[in-house]
Amino acid sequence: MVSAMPRGIGCIVDRLPCSFELDTLSPVLGAFSSKSERTLSDLAGQFLDAAAYERALAEGDRLVYVVYQSTGSGQAGDLDYGLTVLWPGKIGNEYWMTKGHYHHVLETSEVYYCLQGTGYMVMEDISGHWAVEKLASARGLYVAPGWAHRMVNVGNVPLAALYVCPSHAGHDYHTIETRGFRKLIVEQGGAPAIIDNPRWQGCRR
């Protein structure tokens, strides 16, 4: 693209029109404003088998997922976008997952596009309704307003997905940390299965 944008000015800082690169062989977002790494210790209390979690953590605080973020202005009308890369693994028979979140502004939605790997997006709304959708290469997903969401990797390679959401949406991790998700993804008979979470503490409101 030919433009009059001054040399050295990037889209991250000034929020000018821009393009960005995605490496789909070793997923990395080419231009990002921040990078967040989540390890096993960041997921304390999220896995059903607490004893298996403590054993895994004692062997090392392993990296579970990375989020490359291009953060916007925080104002309505702007967009945040980024890339989440979730490594494969299990705690007991439960697959590795992201922490999951609601949006602070519940009336906001999000779109994901899977670049690599196999997994699921586990979702629930504030009334306790739930949904689970498959994630696979070249498959997109729309998360409706008011729905919490969490990625789960059920494959043997990193699960990578591009996301786009309103810049003012914000993230509410606390509700999920305290209440959990209604459904969990575990391995049963060598295949992923959706089960009830016995520790789920009800809807958000």
C-alpha positions in Angstrom: 0.0 0.0 0.0 1.3 3.5 -0.9 0.6 6.2 1.6 1.8 9.6 2.8 2.4 8.3 6.4 5.7 9.7 7.7 8.6 7.3 7.8 9.0 5.8 11.3 5.5 6.4 12.5 3.8 3.2 13.4 0.1 2.1 13.6 0.5 1.0 17.3 1.2 4.4 18.8 -0.7 6.7 16.5 -3.6 4.4 15.5 -3.2 5.2 11.8 -4.4 2.8 9.1 -2.0 0.0 8.8 -1.4 -3.7 8.0 0.3 -6.4 10.1 2.0 -9.7 9.6 1.0 -13.1 11.0 3.5 -15.9 11.1 1.3 -19.0 10.9 4.2 -21.5 11.1 5.3 -20.2 14.5 2.4 -17.9 15.4 3.5 -14.4 16.3 1.8 -11.1 15.6 4.2 -8.9 13.6 3.3 -5.6 15.4 2.0 -5.4 18.9 2.0 -3.0 21.8 2.3 -5.5 24.6 2.9 -9.2 25.2 1.4 -11.1 28.2 2.7 -14.5 29.3 0.6 -16.8 31.5 2.2 -19.7 33.4 0.7 -22.5 35.5 0.8 -20.3 38.6 -1.4 -17.8 36.9 -4.1 -20.5 36.6 -4.3 -21.4 40.3 -7.7 -22.7 41.3 -8.9 -23.2 37.7 -8.2 -26.9 37.2 -10.5 -29.5 38.7 -7.7 -31.8 39.9 -6.0 -29.7 42.5 -3.5 -32.4 43.5 -2.4 -32.9 39.9 -2.1 -29.2 39.5 0.2 -28.9 42.6 2.4 -31.8 41.3 2.7 -30.1 37.9 3.6 -26.8 39.4 6.2 -28.4 41.7 7.9 -29.6 38.5 8.2 -26.1 37.2 6.0 -23.0 36.5 5.6 -23.8 32.8 4.4 -21.3 30.2 0.8 -22.0 29.3 -0.1 -19.3 26.8 1.0 -15.9 25.4 -1.1 -13.0 24.2 0.3 -10.5 21.7 -1.8 -7.3 22.0 -2.3 -4.3 19.9 -4.2 -2.1 22.3 -6.3 0.8 21.0 -7.4 4.0 22.6 -9.9 2.5 25.0 -12.7 4.5 23.4 -15.8 3.2 21.7 -15.4 3.1 18.0 -11.8 1.8 18.2 -10.7 -1.8 18.1 -8.2 -3.9 19.9 -6.7 -6.9 18.2 -4.1 -9.5 19.0 -3.0 -13.1 18.9 -3.4 -15.8 21.6 -1.1 -18.8 21.5 -2.0 -21.6 23.9 0.4 -24.5 24.3 -0.8 -28.2 24.6 -0.8 -29.9 27.9 -3.1 -31.4 30.6 -3.5 -31.2 34.3 -4.8 -34.7 35.2 -7.2 -35.4 32.4 -8.2 -31.7 31.9 -6.7 -29.9 28.9 -4.7 -26.6 29.2 -6.8 -23.5 28.8 -6.7 -19.7 29.1 -8.0 -18.0 32.2 -11.2 -16.8 30.4 -13.1 -13.6 30.9 -16.2 -11.5 30.6 -15.9 -8.1 29.2 -16.3 -5.2 31.7 -18.7 -3.7 29.1 -21.0 -6.7 28.8 -22.7 -5.3 25.7 -19.5 -5.9 23.6 -18.7 -8.9 21.4 -15.5 -10.4 20.1 -14.4 -12.3 16.9 -11.7 -15.0 16.8 -10.1 -16.6 13.8 -8.1 -19.8 14.4 -4.8 -20.0 12.6 -3.4 -23.2 13.9 -4.2 -26.2 16.2 -7.4 -27.8 17.5 -9.4 -26.8 20.5 -12.6 -25.4 21.8 -14.0 -22.1 23.0 -16.0 -22.6 26.2 -18.6 -19.9 26.7 -21.4 -18.9 29.1 -23.6 -15.9 29.7 -24.5 -14.1 32.9 -27.7 -16.3 33.3 -25.7 -19.6 33.2 -26.5 -20.6 29.6 -23.5 -22.2 28.0 -22.0 -23.1 24.6 -18.9 -24.8 23.3 -17.6 -24.3 19.8 -14.8 -26.0 18.0 -11.6 -24.1 17.1 -9.6 -25.4 14.1 -7.4 -23.9 11.4 -9.2 -21.4 9.1 -12.3 -21.5 11.4 -13.8 -18.3 12.8 -15.9 -17.8 15.9 -18.2 -15.0 17.0 -18.6 -14.5 20.8 -21.9 -12.7 21.4 -22.2 -9.8 23.9 -22.5 -10.9 27.5 -20.7 -14.2 27.1 -17.6 -15.1 29.0 -15.1 -17.2 26.9 -12.1 -19.4 27.3 -9.8 -21.2 24.8 -9.0 -24.9 25.4 -6.3 -26.7 23.5 -7.1 -30.4 22.9 -4.4 -31.0 20.3 -0.7 -31.7 20.2 0.5 -28.4 18.8 0.0 -24.8 19.9 -3.5 -23.4 19.4 -3.3 -19.9 17.9 -6.2 -17.6 17.2 -6.4 -13.9 16.1 -9.0 -11.9 18.0 -10.7 -8.5 17.5 -12.8 -6.7 20.0 -14.0 -3.2 20.9 -11.2 -1.1 22.5 -13.4 -0.1 25.4 -14.7 -3.6 26.2 -12.2 -4.3 29.0 -11.6 -7.6 30.7 -13.2 -9.1 33.9 -11.1 -12.1 34.9 -12.2 -12.0 38.6 -15.6 -13.4 38.0 -14.2 -16.5 36.3 -11.4 -16.9 38.9 -14.0 -17.0 41.7 -16.9 -18.8 40.1 -15.3 -20.9 37.3 -16.9 -22.0 34.1 -20.0 -24.2 34.1 -18.4 -26.7 31.6 -14.9 -28.2 31.5 -13.1 -30.0 28.6 -11.4 -33.2 29.7 -10.0 -36.3 28.0 -12.2 -39.4 28.3 -11.4 -42.6 26.4 -8.7 -40.8 24.4 -11.0 -38.1 23.1 -12.2 -34.6 24.4 -15.4 -34.6 26.4 -17.5 -31.8 27.8 -18.4 -32.3 31.5 -20.1 -30.3 34.3 -17.8 -28.4 36.6 -18.8 -29.5 40.1 -17.2 -26.4 41.6 -19.2 -24.0 39.4 -20.8 -21.3 41.6 -23.6 -20.1 39.5 -24.3 -17.2 37.2 -22.6 -13.9 37.3 -25.6 -11.9 38.6 
